[in-house]
Amino acid sequence: MERTTDKVAVIGAGSWGTALAMVLADNGHEVRLWGHNPEQIEEINERHTNKKYLPGITLPEAIKGFSSLREAMSDIELIILAVPTKAIRDVLRKIVDVHNRPMTIVHVGKGIEPDTLLRISEMIEEEMPAHLLNAVVVLSGPSHAEEVSLRHPTTVTASSKNMDAAERVQDLFINHNFRVYTNADLVGVEIGGALKNIIALAAGISDGLGYGDNAKAALITRGLAEIARLGVKMGASPLTFSGLTGIGDLIVTCTSVHSRNWRAGNMLGKGQKLDEVLNNMGMVVEGVRTTKAAYQLASKYDVKMPITQVLYDILFNNVDPKNAVDDLMTRRRTHEMEDLANILDDRIIDGE
């Protein structure tokens, strides 16, 4: 496929930002990878490695590291925002200080901001002056950085209010190993990507307790029902949750040792405290903050989310994981398809 060469800044030199920089470099683009640690940037430029985040991987020489945000952003019209949710506002404010050209922002995070209850695209729109923002695109799906960096087959989705921008991002990334679809349901794509981290934490706890595959399959299935229930209330299409950013992302995050959220949950299930787990991880576990946000969203939209409630109690109310899971299993009996029926009823009432 013939493509044009684009100049792209990847903001965030963690595992996912670095892996996506590799995809862009493989596609012949000029890639600037920004990180706040000068020693890490020196390693990227001199040794073409990022051992802390992607051990054993050699980076393409086309990737140039920058510790100066101003230099990384010079003449840039498209950025990949690959920083944790809690850092997004701070990084965007720094970008505004050093950049004065309109840009498209592709965010690749999976989270919801507690208290404000904003999705990442909404956070970006709130922080960025209108004259500097052409479009916001989300790139999401079942995709571990470790496997992308090995060029293993991976499939994701690009979504935006501006589908021309989503298609541009599709063309930017797609190649033999990295397939990109488009989806106009921005709300559903972001909600699915964020909330699956909660269910992955719960799946890790279940595995840490030694409960086996039956319990994990139940958590994944019922977790998907919770995600869809809340997502539809927020305006998403229920079909999105049967796709890559719904069941696809849920499966990979709940079943893989590459998943930070699963690993964190596994430690909790084995008896470690939350502070201890987060210290041992050494990387951001998005599901912890997202659990708080989802708990607040469930209250706001009056949606039943029993797995989210249990996980919230484990994380923030010091409830014993085994007792919490036992309570989950002894909830009142109900019909399996009650959730689907309620979703369909709501959409009929709304005239859809």
N, C-alpha and C positions, 0 to 999 in steps of 0.2 A: 504494500500500500504506500503510495507516494504521500509524503507529509511535509508540511512546512516546519522550519526550525523556530521554536519559541524560546524566549528567555523567561525562565521561571525561578522564583525564589521559594524555597521550602523553609518555612519558619518553624524550627524545632528539630534538633538533631538527635532525637531519641530513636528507638527502634523503628517505629512506624514512619516517621519523617525520612529517615535514612533509607528504608526499603523503597518508599515511593520515589525518592530521588534516584535510586537505581533504575526503576522502571522508566522514568523520564530520560535518564542518560542513555539507556538502551535504545530509546526511540529517537535519539539524535538531538535532543534539546540541550540548550545551554542551562545548566542547573547550578544554582547557588544555594548552598545549605547553611543556614544560620543557626548558631548555638551560642549560649551565653558563657560557655567554658572555653577559654582560650587554649588550654592544653588539649582538649578534645578536638578543637578545630585544627590545631597544628598536626595532630595525629591523622586526621582525615586528609589533610593536604600533603603531608610528608610520607606517610606510610599507607595511605589509602585503606585504612581500617577504622572501625568504630567498635573496639573490642568490648567496651562495657555493655553495649546494647545489642550488637550483632557479632558475637565472637566467632572467629573462623571464617568470616566473610571478607573477600577483597572487593573494595569499591571501585567502580569505573573511574578512570582518571579524569573524565569529563565533569565529575562532581567537584566543585570548588567550595571549600569551607570558608565561612566568614564569621568573625566574632563582632564585627561592626554592623549593626542593623542598617545604618545609613548607606554603607557601601553595598550591602546585600540587596537593598531596595532600589539602587540607582537604575533609572530607566526601566523599571519593572511595571508591567500592567496586569500580571497574574501571579498570585501567591497561593501556596499550599499552606494552610494553617494547621500545624501538627503539634500543638501544645496541649497540656491538660486543661480541662474545663476551667479549673480554678485560676489558671494563669491567663486566660483569653483576654479579659478586659485590660489587664496591665500591658500585655503585648500589643494589643490594638492601639492603646493610647500612645505607646512608644512609636508605633508605625506612623500614626498621624503626625507626630512631632518631626519625623524625618522625611516624609513623603508627601508630595503635592500633586500626584497624577492620579486620575481615575483608574480603578483596578477591579478585577474580578477576584473574589476571595473564595477559594475552595477549602472548606473545612472538612477535616477527616476525623474529628473527635466524636466521642459517643458519650454524651452526658446531658444532664439537665441541671440548671443552677438552682440550688435550694433557696427557699424564701421568695425569690422573684418568680420562680417556676418557669423561667424562659428556656426555650430550646436554644441551641448554639447559634442557629441562623438569626434568631431574634436578638440575641446578645450582640451579634456583629452589627445588625441594623441599628441597634440602640447606640453603639459606641462610635460607628463610623459616620462622619458627615456625609450627607447625601451626594455632594459633588465629588467625593472620592470613591464612591461605590457604584460600580457598573452593575454587578450582580453577585449574589451569594449562591454557591453550589455546594451541596454535600456529596461526598464520596464515601460510600458505606457498603458493608457486606461482610460475609464470612471470610476473614483475611488475617491470618497471623503474619506478622512482619518476618518472623524467622523463615517461613516457607516462601514468602514473596522474594526474600533476598536470595533464596536458593533457586529462584525462577521456576518454582513448582506451579502448576496450573491453578489459577485463582480467578474468581468471578465476583464482581462488585457492581454497584448501581450508582449512577450520578443523577441527582435530583435537584430541581431549582424551580422557583416561580418563573424564571426565564429559561425556557427549554432550549433556546438557541445557545445559551451559555452552557447548559448541561451537555448538549451535543458537542460543543467545542471541547469540553473536558473529556468527554468520551473519546474523541479523536486524539486528544493529547496523550492519553494513557494506554489506549488499547494496543495490544500486540499479541504475539503467538502464545505467550504465557499468561497474560493479564487481560481478561475479557471484561469489557464494561458495557452494561446495559443502561438505559435511561428509564426514569419513572417520574411522573409529574406529581406524585403524592409526597410532597416535601414533609408534611407533618408525620405521615406514617413511617417514612424512611428514618426520620430522626428519632421518633418514639421507639420504634423497633430496635434501632441500634443502641439506644441508651438503656432501655429497660431490660434487655437481655442480660446485662451485667449483673442485675439483681438476682435473676434466676441462676446465673452461673455461680454466684456466691452461695446460694442455697444448695446447688448441686454439689459444690465442693464440701460444704458442711455435711451433707448426707454421706458422701464418700468418706470423709474423715471420721464419721461415726461408724463406718463399716456397714452401711445399710444396703449396698449393692446396686445392681442394675435396675431392678424393679422399681425401687424408690426413685432413682434418678430419672427413669423414663416417665414416671408420674409427675415429677417436678417439672420436667421440660414441657410435657403436654399441658398440665394445668397452668404452668407459667405463661405459656403462649395465650391461653384463654384470658389471663389477667391483662397481658399486654394489649391484646385486641380490644378488650372491654374498655380500658382507659383510652386507647388510641382512637377508637370510634367516637367516644364522647368528646374528644378534642378535635374531631373533624377529619380523621384519617379514613381511608378506604379499608374495609376489612380484608380485601384481597391482598393488600401489601404485606400483611402478616403471614401469608402463605408463601411468600417469595424469599429472595435472598436476604433482605434486611429484617425478616421476621424469623421464620423457622430455620432458614439457612444459618444466620448468624447465631441463633440460639443453640443449635446443635454443636457448632464448632466451639463455642465459648464454654459450653457446659461439659464437654467431653474431652478436651485437650489439655495436656500438661503445659502447653504454651500459654494457656489463658491465665493472666494475672488474677482475675477474679475467682476462677476455680481454685487456684493455688491458695489464695488468701482464705477462701471458705474452707478448704481442706485443713489448713492450720487451725482455724477456729473450731472445726469439728473434732480435732485431736486435742483440744483443751487450751490452746494458746489464747491470750487476751488480745483484743483489737490493737492496742498500742504496740504490743510485742510483734504482732503479725505485720503491721505496716512498717515497723522498723526493719524487720527481717527481709521484707520484699525489696526495699530500696528503689522501688518504682511506684508511680501513682496507681492506685486501685480505684478506678472510676466508680465502681459499683457502690462503694461506701457512701459517697456524697449523693449519688443518684437514688439510693434507697431512701434517704431523707426527703429528697424532692418528690419521689413517687408517693411516699406516704402522705405528703402534703397535698399532692394532686388528687389522690384518692379521696381525701376529705373534701377538697374543693369541688370535685365533680360528683361526689356521692357515689363512688364506684367501689364495689367489694373487691379487695385485693388481699386475700388471706396470707399468701406466701410473702408478699411485701410487708404485711403487718408483723408476721413472725420474725422476719429478718430484721426489721426495725427494732423489735424488742431485744433481739440478740445483740445487735450492734450498739444500741444507745440506751437500753434499759437493763443491761447486764443479766438478761434472762439466760439460763443454761440452755445450750443448743439442743441437747437431748430432750429436755422437758418441752422446749418450744416445738420441736418436730412432733413429739407425741401429742401435743395439744392440736397441732394441725391435722393429724390423722383422726382425731376424735371429734372433729366438727360435725355439725348436724348433717344428716344424710340429705342428698339432693339428686336431681337428675343430671346426668353428664352433659346433655345438650341444652340445659337451661340457659347457659351463657350465650350460646349461638342464637337461641330463640329470642332472648332479650335484645341482642344486637339488631337482629332483623326487625323486631317489633319497633325499636326506636327509629330505624331508618324509614320504615313504612309510615310511622307517625309524622316524621319530618318531611314526608312527601318525596323520598328518594326511591 
